[in-house]
Amino acid sequence: MRNTTKLKQILLKYAITLTMDDDGLFTLAIDDKHEQEENVFFEGKSYAIVVDKAHRYMNKKIKSDLQ
């Protein structure tokens, strides 16, 4: 799945903040639009890594909510 498709799916459920520090480490913070939960942070060396981590988290969260 392409990163843009993953990002679109993430944005349907979460508000995101994407930052990069001076060392090139990306940080993606997600905040659920519908539930009052704490922000979840993902860090990685590239944009693709943090988007993939957030997408996997979202899929696990949705799967656990269905049970």
Backbone as JSON Lines, residues from 0, in Angstrom:
{"i":0,"aa":"M","n":[0.84,-1.16,0.0],"ca":[0.0,0.0,0.0],"c":[0.9,1.25,0.0]}
{"i":1,"aa":"R","n":[0.53,2.23,-0.76],"ca":[1.33,3.44,-0.85],"c":[1.18,4.31,0.41]}
{"i":2,"aa":"N","n":[2.22,5.08,0.66],"ca":[2.21,5.94,1.85],"c":[1.08,6.96,1.81]}
{"i":3,"aa":"T","n":[0.75,7.48,0.63],"ca":[-0.33,8.47,0.55],"c":[-1.67,7.83,0.91]}
{"i":4,"aa":"T","n":[-1.87,6.58,0.53],"ca":[-3.1,5.88,0.88],"c":[-3.17,5.64,2.38]}
{"i":5,"aa":"K","n":[-2.05,5.22,2.97],"ca":[-1.99,5.03,4.42],"c":[-2.29,6.34,5.14]}
{"i":6,"aa":"L","n":[-1.68,7.42,4.66],"ca":[-1.88,8.72,5.29],"c":[-3.34,9.16,5.2]}
{"i":7,"aa":"K","n":[-3.98,8.95,4.07],"ca":[-5.4,9.29,3.92],"c":[-6.25,8.54,4.94]}
{"i":8,"aa":"Q","n":[-5.97,7.24,5.1],"ca":[-6.72,6.44,6.06],"c":[-6.48,6.92,7.49]}
{"i":9,"aa":"I","n":[-5.25,7.26,7.81],"ca":[-4.93,7.78,9.14],"c":[-5.68,9.09,9.39]}
{"i":10,"aa":"L","n":[-5.72,9.97,8.4],"ca":[-6.35,11.28,8.56],"c":[-7.86,11.2,8.71]}
{"i":11,"aa":"L","n":[-8.47,10.1,8.29],"ca":[-9.91,9.93,8.5],"c":[-10.24,9.8,9.99]}
{"i":12,"aa":"K","n":[-9.34,9.21,10.75],"ca":[-9.6,8.94,12.17],"c":[-8.81,9.85,13.11]}
{"i":13,"aa":"Y","n":[-7.63,10.32,12.68],"ca":[-6.74,11.06,13.57],"c":[-6.35,12.42,13.0]}
{"i":14,"aa":"A","n":[-6.07,13.34,13.9],"ca":[-5.38,14.59,13.55],"c":[-3.91,14.31,13.81]}
{"i":15,"aa":"I","n":[-3.03,14.75,12.9],"ca":[-1.62,14.4,13.03],"c":[-0.74,15.64,13.07]}
{"i":16,"aa":"T","n":[0.43,15.47,13.67],"ca":[1.49,16.47,13.64],"c":[2.77,15.74,13.26]}
{"i":17,"aa":"L","n":[3.42,16.21,12.21],"ca":[4.64,15.59,11.72],"c":[5.78,16.6,11.85]}
{"i":18,"aa":"T","n":[6.84,16.2,12.57],"ca":[8.0,17.07,12.75],"c":[9.28,16.29,12.46]}
{"i":19,"aa":"M","n":[10.35,17.07,12.2],"ca":[11.66,16.47,11.99],"c":[12.66,17.3,12.78]}
{"i":20,"aa":"D","n":[13.51,16.62,13.57],"ca":[14.5,17.36,14.35],"c":[15.76,17.6,13.53]}
{"i":21,"aa":"D","n":[16.75,18.22,14.13],"ca":[17.99,18.57,13.43],"c":[18.78,17.36,12.96]}
{"i":22,"aa":"D","n":[18.58,16.22,13.62],"ca":[19.29,15.0,13.24],"c":[18.57,14.21,12.15]}
{"i":23,"aa":"G","n":[17.42,14.71,11.7],"ca":[16.67,14.03,10.65],"c":[15.72,12.97,11.16]}
{"i":24,"aa":"L","n":[15.45,12.94,12.45],"ca":[14.53,11.97,13.04],"c":[13.1,12.52,12.96]}
{"i":25,"aa":"F","n":[12.22,11.76,12.32],"ca":[10.83,12.16,12.17],"c":[10.02,11.74,13.4]}
{"i":26,"aa":"T","n":[9.09,12.6,13.8],"ca":[8.16,12.29,14.88],"c":[6.75,12.57,14.37]}
{"i":27,"aa":"L","n":[5.9,11.57,14.49],"ca":[4.5,11.7,14.09],"c":[3.64,11.53,15.33]}
{"i":28,"aa":"A","n":[2.87,12.56,15.66],"ca":[1.95,12.5,16.8],"c":[0.53,12.4,16.25]}
{"i":29,"aa":"I","n":[-0.24,11.45,16.78],"ca":[-1.64,11.31,16.34],"c":[-2.57,11.55,17.52]}
{"i":30,"aa":"D","n":[-3.69,12.18,17.23],"ca":[-4.7,12.5,18.23],"c":[-6.05,12.09,17.66]}
{"i":31,"aa":"D","n":[-6.75,11.19,18.34],"ca":[-8.04,10.69,17.86],"c":[-9.05,11.82,17.79]}
{"i":32,"aa":"K","n":[-9.75,11.93,16.67],"ca":[-10.72,12.99,16.47],"c":[-12.01,12.77,17.26]}
{"i":33,"aa":"H","n":[-12.32,11.51,17.57],"ca":[-13.61,11.19,18.16],"c":[-13.56,10.75,19.62]}
{"i":34,"aa":"E","n":[-12.41,10.29,20.08],"ca":[-12.28,9.83,21.46],"c":[-11.25,10.67,22.18]}
{"i":35,"aa":"Q","n":[-11.46,10.87,23.45],"ca":[-10.52,11.65,24.27],"c":[-9.43,10.73,24.79]}
{"i":36,"aa":"E","n":[-8.41,10.55,24.0],"ca":[-7.27,9.74,24.4],"c":[-6.02,10.59,24.32]}
{"i":37,"aa":"E","n":[-4.97,10.13,24.98],"ca":[-3.7,10.85,24.92],"c":[-3.08,10.7,23.53]}
{"i":38,"aa":"N","n":[-2.26,11.66,23.16],"ca":[-1.54,11.57,21.9],"c":[-0.63,10.35,21.9]}
{"i":39,"aa":"V","n":[-0.45,9.77,20.74],"ca":[0.47,8.66,20.56],"c":[1.57,9.14,19.63]}
{"i":40,"aa":"F","n":[2.82,8.86,19.97],"ca":[3.96,9.34,19.2],"c":[4.69,8.17,18.54]}
{"i":41,"aa":"F","n":[5.13,8.39,17.31],"ca":[5.92,7.42,16.56],"c":[7.17,8.13,16.07]}
{"i":42,"aa":"E","n":[8.32,7.47,16.19],"ca":[9.58,8.05,15.73],"c":[10.26,7.11,14.76]}
{"i":43,"aa":"G","n":[10.95,7.7,13.78],"ca":[11.67,6.9,12.81],"c":[12.6,7.75,11.98]}
{"i":44,"aa":"K","n":[13.44,7.07,11.21],"ca":[14.44,7.75,10.4],"c":[13.87,8.33,9.12]}
{"i":45,"aa":"S","n":[12.65,7.9,8.74],"ca":[12.06,8.42,7.51],"c":[10.56,8.59,7.67]}
{"i":46,"aa":"Y","n":[10.01,9.37,6.76],"ca":[8.57,9.63,6.7],"c":[7.82,8.31,6.54]}
{"i":47,"aa":"A","n":[8.31,7.44,5.67],"ca":[7.63,6.17,5.4],"c":[7.55,5.3,6.64]}
{"i":48,"aa":"I","n":[8.58,5.31,7.45],"ca":[8.6,4.49,8.66],"c":[7.54,4.96,9.65]}
{"i":49,"aa":"V","n":[7.46,6.26,9.91],"ca":[6.49,6.74,10.9],"c":[5.06,6.6,10.4]}
{"i":50,"aa":"V","n":[4.83,6.79,9.1],"ca":[3.48,6.6,8.56],"c":[3.09,5.13,8.67]}
{"i":51,"aa":"D","n":[4.01,4.22,8.38],"ca":[3.73,2.8,8.5],"c":[3.42,2.4,9.94]}
{"i":52,"aa":"K","n":[4.19,2.91,10.9],"ca":[3.95,2.62,12.31],"c":[2.57,3.12,12.74]}
{"i":53,"aa":"A","n":[2.21,4.33,12.33],"ca":[0.91,4.89,12.68],"c":[-0.22,4.09,12.04]}
{"i":54,"aa":"H","n":[-0.03,3.65,10.82],"ca":[-1.05,2.88,10.12],"c":[-1.26,1.53,10.79]}
{"i":55,"aa":"R","n":[-0.17,0.88,11.18],"ca":[-0.27,-0.4,11.89],"c":[-0.98,-0.22,13.23]}
{"i":56,"aa":"Y","n":[-0.65,0.86,13.96],"ca":[-1.3,1.16,15.23],"c":[-2.8,1.34,15.03]}
{"i":57,"aa":"M","n":[-3.17,2.11,14.0],"ca":[-4.57,2.36,13.72],"c":[-5.31,1.05,13.43]}
{"i":58,"aa":"N","n":[-4.71,0.19,12.62],"ca":[-5.35,-1.09,12.29],"c":[-5.54,-1.96,13.53]}
{"i":59,"aa":"K","n":[-4.53,-2.0,14.41],"ca":[-4.64,-2.77,15.66],"c":[-5.74,-2.19,16.55]}
{"i":60,"aa":"K","n":[-5.81,-0.87,16.62],"ca":[-6.8,-0.19,17.46],"c":[-8.22,-0.5,16.94]}
{"i":61,"aa":"I","n":[-8.4,-0.42,15.64],"ca":[-9.71,-0.71,15.05],"c":[-10.09,-2.16,15.29]}
{"i":62,"aa":"K","n":[-9.13,-3.06,15.11],"ca":[-9.4,-4.49,15.31],"c":[-9.78,-4.77,16.76]}
{"i":63,"aa":"S","n":[-9.09,-4.15,17.71],"ca":[-9.4,-4.39,19.13],"c":[-10.74,-3.77,19.52]}
{"i":64,"aa":"D","n":[-11.12,-2.67,18.88],"ca":[-12.41,-2.04,19.17],"c":[-13.58,-2.89,18.67]}
{"i":65,"aa":"L","n":[-13.36,-3.68,17.63],"ca":[-14.41,-4.52,17.09],"c":[-14.69,-5.74,17.94]}
{"i":66,"aa":"Q","n":[-13.74,-6.13,18.78],"ca":[-13.91,-7.33,19.62],"c":[-14.66,-7.04,20.87]}
